[in-house]
Amino acid sequence: MAVLRWFGLVCLLVGWTACSSTPDKSALHPSKKPSGSPAVKISGSAINYVGLKIPPMPSKHETEMGYLLEPEGQGTYAIEVVNFGSKKIVWMGRLLYNDAKGKAHWKIVAALPPYPLPEDYHFSSGNCLSQGKPQPEIVAILKTEDKPKLTQIQKAWRANPEKETFEELPLQGIHCINERWNRL
């Protein structure tokens, strides 16, 4: 399981990191090639990332981490935590295609509102369990601690690729494995 997660993370990082540049002329859909950083839709004080196609990454946005979700029969999805100033954004992207150079092209299908995380808190990275069962689709804000099991969870959502949305979850029965344990 850890090897598969590691492989998925490496593939995701290679795909998303490669996405930070403008696609080349040999892309599968050259007529859809964006020029420069995409515009992010702003409505009132909220930023709407849904519908955004990446690459390229919006200006001043930087990937912190991400991982793949591959629900059976539903294609490839990814969860990504993105830094935007002092805030963190979590979005779910659906793989559109890989271009001729192997760069992954994504469409953002769901996004959580930007969060300024409290000190010593971070977003989970696909390593949460619910009622003792691994649930990589759970995204949680949790306290950074030096112990193997993290239980101080502030908020949690389930990424639902079928509905292309995030659904808020009750916190009871959720905990996350601390992959940084003994390395802090």
C-alpha positions in Angstrom: 0.0 0.0 0.0 2.8 2.4 0.9 4.6 1.6 -2.3 1.5 2.3 -4.4 0.9 5.6 -2.5 4.6 6.5 -3.0 4.4 5.6 -6.8 1.1 7.6 -7.1 2.6 10.6 -5.4 5.7 10.5 -7.6 3.6 10.3 -10.7 1.4 13.1 -9.5 4.3 15.4 -8.6 6.0 14.7 -12.0 2.7 15.5 -13.7 1.7 18.6 -11.7 5.3 19.9 -11.6 5.6 19.6 -15.3 2.3 21.4 -15.6 3.7 24.7 -14.3 5.0 25.5 -17.8 3.0 26.4 -20.9 2.2 23.3 -22.9 4.2 22.7 -26.0 2.9 22.9 -29.6 2.6 19.2 -29.9 -0.1 19.0 -27.2 -3.0 16.8 -28.0 -5.4 19.8 -28.0 -3.4 22.7 -29.4 -6.5 24.9 -30.0 -7.2 24.8 -26.2 -3.7 25.9 -25.2 -3.9 28.6 -22.5 -1.5 31.5 -22.8 0.2 32.6 -19.6 -1.3 32.0 -16.2 -5.1 31.3 -16.2 -7.4 33.8 -14.8 -9.1 32.7 -11.6 -12.8 33.6 -11.3 -13.4 36.0 -8.5 -17.0 36.5 -7.2 -17.3 38.9 -4.4 -14.5 38.0 -2.0 -14.5 34.3 -2.9 -12.2 32.8 -5.5 -13.8 30.1 -7.7 -11.3 27.6 -9.0 -13.9 25.1 -10.4 -13.5 24.8 -14.1 -9.9 26.0 -14.2 -7.6 24.0 -16.5 -4.1 23.4 -15.5 -1.4 23.9 -16.8 -0.4 26.5 -16.2 -0.8 27.0 -12.5 -2.4 30.3 -11.6 0.0 33.1 -10.7 1.3 33.1 -7.1 -0.1 29.6 -6.5 2.4 26.9 -5.5 1.8 23.2 -5.0 2.5 22.0 -1.5 1.6 18.3 -2.0 -0.9 16.1 -3.8 -1.9 12.6 -4.4 -4.0 10.5 -6.8 -7.4 9.1 -6.4 -8.4 6.4 -8.9 -12.0 5.4 -8.1 -12.9 2.3 -10.1 -14.5 3.1 -13.4 -14.3 6.9 -12.8 -11.0 8.0 -14.3 -8.1 9.6 -12.6 -8.6 12.3 -10.0 -6.1 14.1 -7.8 -6.3 16.0 -4.5 -3.8 18.9 -4.3 -3.0 21.3 -1.5 -1.9 24.6 -2.9 -0.3 27.6 -1.2 -1.6 31.0 -2.1 0.0 33.6 0.1 -0.6 32.7 3.7 -3.6 30.5 2.8 -4.0 26.9 1.7 -6.4 25.8 -1.0 -7.4 22.2 -1.5 -8.9 21.2 -4.8 -9.8 18.1 -6.7 -8.8 17.8 -10.3 -9.9 15.4 -13.0 -7.3 14.2 -15.5 -8.2 15.4 -19.0 -5.3 14.0 -20.9 -1.5 13.6 -21.1 0.1 15.6 -23.9 2.7 14.2 -26.3 5.4 14.9 -23.8 3.6 13.1 -21.0 2.5 16.3 -19.2 -0.8 15.8 -17.3 -3.6 18.3 -18.0 -6.2 18.7 -15.3 -9.6 20.4 -14.8 -10.4 21.5 -11.3 -13.8 20.0 -10.5 -14.1 20.9 -6.8 -12.4 23.3 -4.4 -12.5 24.0 -0.7 -12.5 27.7 0.4 -9.0 29.0 1.1 -7.9 28.3 4.7 -5.4 30.1 6.9 -4.4 27.1 9.0 -3.8 27.5 12.8 -0.2 27.2 13.9 0.9 23.5 14.1 -2.0 22.3 11.8 -1.7 21.0 8.3 -3.8 19.2 5.7 -3.7 15.4 5.6 -2.1 13.7 2.6 -4.3 10.8 1.7 -3.5 8.8 4.8 -6.7 9.0 6.9 -8.9 6.2 8.2 -12.6 6.2 9.1 -13.8 3.5 11.5 -10.4 1.8 11.0 -10.6 1.5 7.2 -8.2 3.4 4.9 -10.0 6.3 3.1 -7.6 8.2 0.8 -10.5 10.4 -0.3 -10.6 12.0 3.2 -9.1 15.4 3.4 -8.6 16.7 7.0 -7.1 19.6 8.9 -5.2 18.1 11.7 -2.7 19.0 14.4 1.0 18.3 13.7 2.2 16.0 16.5 5.1 13.6 17.0 3.1 10.4 17.4 2.0 7.7 14.9 -1.7 8.3 15.0 -3.1 11.8 14.6 -6.5 12.4 16.2 -6.7 16.1 16.8 -8.7 16.9 13.7 -10.3 20.3 13.2 -12.3 19.6 10.1 -12.7 16.8 7.5 -14.2 16.3 4.1 -14.6 13.4 1.7 -13.7 14.0 -1.9 -16.5 12.5 -4.0 -15.2 12.0 -7.6 -18.6 10.6 -8.7 -20.3 13.9 -7.8 -17.1 15.9 -8.2 -17.5 17.6 -4.9 -16.2 17.7 -1.3 -18.6 16.6 1.4 -18.1 17.7 5.0 -17.7 14.8 7.5 -18.4 14.3 11.2 -15.0 13.9 13.0 -16.0 10.9 15.1 -14.1 7.8 14.1 -11.5 9.6 11.8 -7.8 9.5 12.4 -4.8 9.9 10.2 -1.4 8.1 10.0 1.5 10.4 10.7 3.9 9.7 7.9 6.3 12.2 9.5 6.4 10.4 12.9 9.8 10.4 14.5 11.1 12.7 11.7 9.8 16.1 13.1 
